[in-house]
Amino acid sequence: MGTPPFTMCITSGKGGVGKTSLAVNLGAALTRTDRKVLIVDGDLGLANVDIFFGLSVDTNILDILANGSDPLACVSFPLDNLGVLPATSGVPEMVALGPGDQDKLGGYLQCLFDHFDLVLIDTAAGIGASVLWFNSFVGDNLVVLTPEPTAITDAYALVKVLSTEHRRHRFEIVVNQVADTEEGARVFHQFQMVAGSFLDVDLNHLGTVVSDPLVGKAVRRQKPFVLASHFGPAAQAVRRIAADLDPRVVTAAASV
């Protein structure tokens, strides 16, 4: 394509905060501007991006590493302009890739990324080796948190490790599963106060996604809620986040 794509990890300190749902729906929303989007399932041991789309997967990241399979041939396209690179489930050795395998995978991914305008990597939760590597591999980092105290605490731990050990100092924050935007603003402010006091980081409140019963219905139907529910509050919130991100895709390409 000639210019490197905009790349971003969607990550979290704690599981169950809606990280994969955000990645899937944000990817779907970004295709509405004719961007070619790739979602990489970076949860290498417990993959589920394919499940959100109801995909039947024959090849995945393991095939790339083990067999040297063509990365683009391993990508499924559930929507026009949206590709999914699936990961594996129930393969423990994939969870803790060593530096050699990380370098090998990184080379394959760089070649694959050139076919897309924008790449979203949905990582596992926590501060495991693959989570930290993926977050260091991309250009931008998005952290998802919820009002739960454990989600905020674990997100702080993730940001701390990435900033102090991996020199990542800017983070986009999305607050998910809140009652309203006011609660989202309060949760972000709480997180910003703690992280800003102890860490050298720049946090940007990219958006808030309110709790919405249509989200669960869409998951059960294996269809992104931004497509299943055009006027639902969660769908509208994700489309706003996509609209804020889209100009940065252009800026990233123009700066090369």
FENCOR-V952474 format. One record per helix or strand. SS is the DSSP state (H for helix, E for strand). FROM is the first residue (numbers start at 1). TO is the last residue. If there is no record, write none. Layout:
SS/FROM/TO ; SS/FROM/TO
This chain:
E/6/12 ; H/19/33 ; E/37/42 ; E/46/46 ; H/49/53 ; H/61/67 ; H/71/74 ; E/75/79 ; E/82/85 ; E/89/89 ; H/92/94 ; H/99/113 ; E/118/125 ; H/129/137 ; E/140/145 ; H/149/165 ; E/170/178 ; H/181/198 ; E/202/210 ; H/213/221 ; H/225/228 ; H/233/254
